[in-house]
Amino acid sequence: MKKKHNILIYGFIALIFLSVFVMSRFQKAPETEVQKASIEEAEQVPTEKVVPEPVAEVEPTVEAEPEPVAEVEPTEKAKPVPVAKVEPTVEAKSKPAPTVEVKPAEFDIVPLEDQDCTKCHPYAVKDINERGGLHQSIGCSECHLEHPPLGKNPIPTCEMCHDPGDATHYNIKNCSACHYPHYPTEMEFGEIDASACLSCHPDQGKEMEAKPSEHAGLNCTECHMVHREWANCADCHTPHAEEMTHADCLACHKPHSPKAVNYADGIPNNYCACCHEDVGNALASSKKAHSEMGCIECHESEHMAVTQCDGCHDADLHGATMHERYPLCLDCHNNPHALAE
């Protein structure tokens, strides 16, 4: 609006200057022939000096002030005149993105075979073939029913083959804490409950219950860190003799019932003397035949078992009268390990 107002002012000023210019041109226009002749005649006939009429002096125009243009009061911001909505003859619709229809294959998908698995999983197949146990007889696809991208669950669950209703052991949760499927019998135990072990080894549990010892209060994993392996006795116990080996310990002691000592053949006397020092010394200092015998000949097969004298000696060794008078051998032979003369 302001710009339009300025244009009108400048136009009006230009019009005034143009008017002044035209008027000055008319005043200085060249004299015509008639005017020249009349002037000459006037010069020949003496007349009163004609004083030319003074031409009205055109006063220099002062730059005319532009007539005030009616000030247009500012109006409120002109609201655009709503244009009549022209309805398109054809309604433009956005075209949807082209889609490709996925049609089912017109052929059967060829299933993977075990030799296909080897191409990407050589180490898994190697473990199965060398250490898989009974899993060696199972094909890869019998456990791994799916494989990406056609399937999302390539890892099977143990319950697929090991039905919890078939065995107590199959009811134990978190199978992977002990078993790795590609070599399932090579187990390294973490902290597991003894009931998991006893579900497969019930006889050992019954043995510890029937013949209690400090071993029965231990968790199985304290001796069995790896399945079918065990700690040496000397890892926890001081041997009876320095030269004793783990095999010597097992010759008398069973780990699940260590107090029920049963002898093996050929146990040397000094192994017994380690615990029975006084008896060992008495037997070693004796000059009688007993000193030449092994402990296990009288204490046969079981610890604290004692063979009766008549098991080796004739009942009438000293005559009937003597045996009638002294029916108990120990009445005279008060110490079998150092027989009296």
C-alpha positions as CSV (number, residue, x, y, z in Angstrom):
1,M,0.0,0.0,0.0
2,K,2.8,2.4,0.8
3,K,4.6,1.6,-2.4
4,K,1.5,2.5,-4.4
5,H,1.3,5.8,-2.6
6,N,4.9,6.7,-3.5
7,I,4.3,6.0,-7.1
8,L,1.4,8.4,-7.3
9,I,3.4,11.2,-5.7
10,Y,6.4,10.7,-8.1
11,G,4.0,10.6,-11.1
12,F,2.3,13.9,-10.1
13,I,5.7,15.7,-9.8
14,A,6.7,14.4,-13.2
15,L,3.5,15.8,-14.7
16,I,4.1,19.3,-13.3
17,F,7.6,19.4,-14.8
18,L,6.3,18.3,-18.2
19,S,3.7,21.1,-18.1
20,V,6.3,23.8,-17.4
21,F,8.5,22.5,-20.2
22,V,5.7,22.7,-22.8
23,M,4.7,26.2,-21.8
24,S,8.3,27.4,-22.1
25,R,8.5,26.0,-25.6
26,F,5.4,27.8,-26.8
27,Q,6.7,31.2,-25.6
28,K,10.0,30.8,-27.6
29,A,8.3,29.6,-30.8
30,P,9.9,31.1,-34.1
31,E,8.2,34.1,-35.7
32,T,6.2,33.5,-38.8
33,E,6.5,35.3,-42.1
34,V,3.4,37.5,-41.5
35,Q,4.8,38.5,-38.2
36,K,8.1,39.5,-39.8
37,A,6.3,41.7,-42.4
38,S,4.2,43.5,-39.9
39,I,7.2,44.2,-37.9
40,E,9.0,45.7,-40.9
41,E,6.0,48.0,-41.7
42,A,5.9,49.1,-38.1
43,E,9.6,50.1,-38.3
44,Q,9.0,52.3,-41.5
45,V,5.9,54.1,-40.1
46,P,7.0,56.1,-37.2
47,T,4.6,55.4,-34.5
48,E,4.7,55.7,-30.9
49,K,7.1,53.5,-29.5
50,V,5.2,50.5,-29.0
51,V,6.1,49.1,-25.9
52,P,5.6,45.5,-26.2
53,E,3.2,44.2,-23.8
54,P,5.1,42.7,-21.1
55,V,4.6,39.1,-21.2
56,A,3.5,37.9,-18.0
57,E,6.6,36.8,-16.4
58,V,6.4,33.3,-15.6
59,E,7.5,33.0,-12.2
60,P,9.7,30.2,-11.6
61,T,7.6,27.6,-10.3
62,V,8.3,26.3,-7.0
63,E,8.2,22.7,-6.9
64,A,4.6,22.1,-6.4
65,E,3.9,20.3,-3.4
66,P,2.0,17.2,-4.3
67,E,-1.5,17.4,-3.5
68,P,-2.1,15.3,-0.6
69,V,-3.5,12.1,-1.6
70,A,-6.2,10.9,0.5
71,E,-4.5,8.9,3.0
72,V,-5.8,5.5,2.9
73,E,-6.3,4.3,6.4
74,P,-4.6,1.1,7.0
75,T,-7.1,-1.6,6.9
76,E,-6.9,-4.8,8.7
77,K,-4.7,-7.3,7.1
78,A,-6.5,-8.1,3.9
79,K,-7.9,-11.5,4.1
80,P,-7.4,-13.5,0.9
81,V,-10.6,-13.8,-1.0
82,P,-11.5,-17.4,-1.0
83,V,-11.2,-18.7,-4.5
84,A,-13.9,-20.9,-5.6
85,K,-12.7,-24.5,-5.3
86,V,-12.4,-25.9,-8.7
87,E,-13.3,-29.5,-8.5
88,P,-10.9,-31.6,-10.7
89,T,-12.7,-33.4,-13.4
90,V,-10.7,-36.5,-12.5
91,E,-9.8,-37.2,-8.9
92,A,-6.1,-37.7,-8.6
93,K,-5.3,-40.7,-6.5
94,S,-1.9,-41.7,-5.2
95,K,-0.7,-44.8,-6.8
96,P,0.2,-47.5,-4.3
97,A,3.7,-48.9,-4.5
98,P,3.9,-51.8,-6.8
99,T,3.8,-55.1,-5.0
100,V,5.2,-58.4,-6.0
101,E,3.0,-61.3,-5.4
102,V,5.0,-64.2,-3.9
103,K,3.7,-67.3,-5.3
104,P,4.5,-70.7,-3.8
105,A,7.3,-72.5,-5.5
106,E,6.2,-74.8,-8.1
107,F,8.8,-77.3,-7.0
108,D,9.6,-79.1,-3.7
109,I,12.3,-77.6,-1.5
110,V,15.2,-80.1,-1.4
111,P,15.9,-81.0,2.3
112,L,19.3,-80.6,3.7
113,E,21.4,-83.7,4.2
114,D,24.1,-84.4,6.8
115,Q,26.9,-83.7,4.3
116,D,25.4,-80.3,3.7
117,C,25.9,-79.5,7.4
118,T,29.6,-80.3,7.2
119,K,30.1,-77.5,4.8
120,C,29.3,-74.8,7.4
121,H,29.7,-76.7,10.7
122,P,32.8,-79.0,10.3
123,Y,33.8,-78.9,14.0
124,A,30.3,-79.8,15.2
125,V,30.2,-82.8,12.9
126,K,33.7,-83.8,13.9
127,D,32.8,-83.7,17.6
128,I,29.7,-85.9,17.0
129,N,31.7,-88.5,15.0
130,E,34.5,-88.7,17.5
131,R,32.8,-88.1,20.9
132,G,29.1,-88.2,20.3
133,G,28.2,-91.4,22.2
134,L,24.8,-92.6,21.2
135,H,24.2,-89.3,19.4
136,Q,26.5,-90.6,16.7
137,S,23.7,-92.8,15.3
138,I,21.4,-89.7,14.9
139,G,21.5,-87.6,11.8
140,C,21.8,-83.8,12.1
141,S,18.4,-83.2,10.7
142,E,16.8,-85.6,13.3
143,C,17.6,-83.0,16.0
144,H,17.8,-79.8,14.0
145,L,14.4,-79.8,12.4
146,E,14.7,-76.2,11.3
147,H,17.3,-73.9,9.8
148,P,17.2,-70.2,9.0
149,P,15.8,-68.5,7.0
150,L,13.0,-71.1,6.6
151,G,12.9,-71.8,10.3
152,K,13.5,-69.8,13.5
153,N,14.2,-72.7,16.0
154,P,17.2,-74.6,14.9
155,I,18.2,-75.7,18.4
156,P,16.2,-78.7,19.6
157,T,15.0,-79.4,23.1
158,C,16.2,-82.5,24.9
159,E,12.6,-83.5,25.6
160,M,12.2,-84.3,21.9
161,C,14.0,-87.6,22.4
162,H,14.4,-87.9,26.2
163,D,10.8,-88.1,27.5
164,P,10.6,-87.1,31.2
165,G,8.2,-90.0,31.6
166,D,10.9,-92.5,30.6
167,A,13.4,-91.9,33.4
168,T,13.8,-89.9,36.6
169,H,16.9,-88.2,35.2
170,Y,15.0,-86.8,32.3
171,N,12.9,-84.7,34.7
172,I,15.9,-82.6,35.8
173,K,15.9,-79.1,34.4
174,N,18.7,-77.3,32.7
175,C,20.3,-80.2,30.9
176,S,22.9,-78.0,29.4
177,A,24.5,-77.4,32.8
178,C,26.1,-80.9,32.5
179,H,25.6,-82.0,28.9
180,Y,26.8,-80.6,25.6
181,P,24.8,-82.3,22.8
182,H,27.7,-83.0,20.5
183,Y,29.6,-84.9,23.2
184,P,26.9,-85.5,25.9
185,T,28.8,-88.0,28.1
186,E,31.8,-85.7,28.6
187,M,30.5,-83.6,31.4
188,E,32.1,-81.0,33.5
189,F,30.1,-80.2,36.5
190,G,29.3,-76.9,38.0
191,E,27.5,-76.6,41.4
192,I,24.7,-79.1,40.8
193,D,22.5,-80.8,43.3
194,A,23.4,-84.4,44.3
195,S,19.9,-85.6,43.3
196,A,20.9,-85.0,39.7
197,C,23.8,-87.5,40.1
198,L,21.8,-90.0,42.1
199,S,19.0,-90.0,39.4
200,C,21.5,-91.9,37.2
201,H,23.6,-93.5,40.0
202,P,21.0,-94.7,42.6
203,D,23.2,-97.6,43.9
204,Q,25.9,-95.2,45.2
205,G,23.2,-93.2,46.9
206,K,21.8,-96.3,48.6
207,E,25.4,-97.4,49.7
208,M,26.1,-94.0,51.3
209,E,22.8,-94.2,53.1
210,A,23.3,-97.7,54.4
211,K,26.9,-97.1,55.5
212,P,27.1,-93.4,56.5
213,S,30.4,-91.6,56.7
214,E,31.6,-88.0,56.3
215,H,31.6,-88.7,52.6
216,A,27.9,-89.0,52.6
217,G,27.6,-85.3,53.7
218,L,29.6,-84.0,50.7
219,N,28.2,-82.9,47.4
220,C,29.2,-85.3,44.6
221,T,31.0,-82.6,42.7
222,E,33.6,-82.2,45.5
223,C,35.1,-85.5,44.4
224,H,33.7,-85.8,40.9
225,M,34.6,-82.5,39.1
226,V,34.2,-84.3,35.7
227,H,31.9,-87.2,34.9
228,R,33.5,-90.6,35.4
229,E,36.5,-89.0,37.0
230,W,37.3,-88.6,40.7
231,A,39.8,-86.9,43.0
232,N,42.7,-88.9,44.5
233,C,42.3,-89.9,48.2
234,A,45.5,-88.1,49.0
235,D,44.0,-84.8,47.8
236,C,42.0,-84.8,51.1
237,H,43.5,-87.5,53.3
238,T,47.0,-88.2,54.6
239,P,48.0,-91.7,53.4
240,H,48.7,-94.4,56.1
241,A,52.2,-94.7,54.6
242,E,54.2,-92.4,52.4
243,E,54.5,-95.0,49.7
244,M,50.8,-95.6,49.4
245,T,49.2,-94.8,46.1
246,H,45.6,-94.1,45.3
247,A,45.2,-97.7,44.2
248,D,46.4,-98.9,47.6
249,C,43.7,-96.8,49.3
250,L,41.0,-98.3,47.1
251,A,42.3,-101.8,47.9
252,C,40.7,-101.4,51.3
253,H,38.4,-98.4,51.2
254,K,35.4,-97.9,49.0
255,P,34.8,-94.1,48.5
256,H,31.0,-94.3,49.0
257,S,31.4,-96.4,52.2
258,P,35.0,-95.7,53.4
259,K,34.5,-97.1,56.9
260,A,33.5,-100.6,55.6
261,V,37.1,-101.7,55.0
262,N,37.6,-104.8,53.0
263,Y,41.0,-106.2,52.3
264,A,42.5,-107.1,49.1
265,D,45.1,-109.8,48.8
266,G,48.7,-108.9,49.4
267,I,48.1,-105.9,51.8
268,P,51.5,-105.4,53.6
269,N,51.5,-105.4,57.4
270,N,52.9,-101.9,57.6
271,Y,49.7,-100.5,56.0
272,C,47.8,-101.9,59.0
273,A,50.5,-100.8,61.5
274,C,50.0,-97.2,60.4
275,C,46.8,-97.2,62.4
276,H,47.5,-100.1,64.8
277,E,51.1,-99.1,65.8
278,D,51.2,-101.1,69.1
279,V,50.0,-104.3,67.5
280,G,52.4,-103.9,64.7
281,N,55.3,-103.4,67.1
282,A,54.3,-106.5,69.2
283,L,54.0,-108.7,66.1
284,A,57.3,-107.5,64.7
285,S,59.2,-108.2,67.9
286,S,57.7,-111.7,68.4
287,K,59.8,-114.8,67.7
288,K,56.7,-117.0,67.1
289,A,55.2,-118.1,63.8
290,H,52.6,-115.4,63.9
291,S,55.2,-112.7,63.2
292,E,55.8,-114.3,59.9
293,M,52.1,-114.1,58.9
294,G,50.3,-111.3,57.2
295,C,47.6,-109.4,59.1
296,I,45.0,-110.4,56.6
297,E,45.5,-114.1,57.3
298,C,43.8,-113.7,60.7
299,H,41.8,-110.6,59.9
300,E,40.4,-112.0,56.7
301,S,38.6,-109.9,54.2
302,E,37.0,-107.4,56.6
303,H,38.3,-104.9,59.0
304,M,38.1,-105.9,62.7
305,A,37.2,-109.4,61.7
306,V,39.1,-112.0,63.8
307,T,39.7,-115.6,62.8
308,Q,39.2,-118.1,65.7
309,C,42.3,-120.1,66.7
310,D,40.7,-123.4,65.7
311,G,40.4,-122.0,62.2
312,C,44.1,-122.7,61.8
313,H,45.0,-124.9,64.8
314,D,43.8,-128.4,65.8
315,A,41.3,-128.3,68.6
316,D,43.3,-131.1,70.5
317,L,46.7,-129.4,69.9
318,H,47.5,-129.6,73.7
319,G,45.5,-132.7,74.5
320,A,41.9,-133.1,75.6
321,T,42.7,-132.6,79.3
322,M,44.4,-129.3,78.7
323,H,41.6,-128.0,76.6
324,E,39.0,-129.1,79.1
325,R,40.9,-127.2,81.8
326,Y,41.5,-124.1,79.7
327,P,38.8,-123.9,77.1
328,L,39.8,-120.4,75.9
329,C,43.1,-120.2,74.1
330,L,43.6,-116.6,75.2
331,D,43.6,-117.8,78.9
332,C,47.1,-118.7,78.2
333,H,48.0,-117.0,74.9
334,N,46.7,-113.6,76.1
335,N,48.2,-111.7,73.1
336,P,48.0,-113.4,69.7
337,H,50.4,-110.8,68.3
338,A,53.1,-111.8,70.9
339,L,52.4,-115.3,72.0
340,A,53.6,-116.3,75.3
341,E,56.2,-119.1,75.5
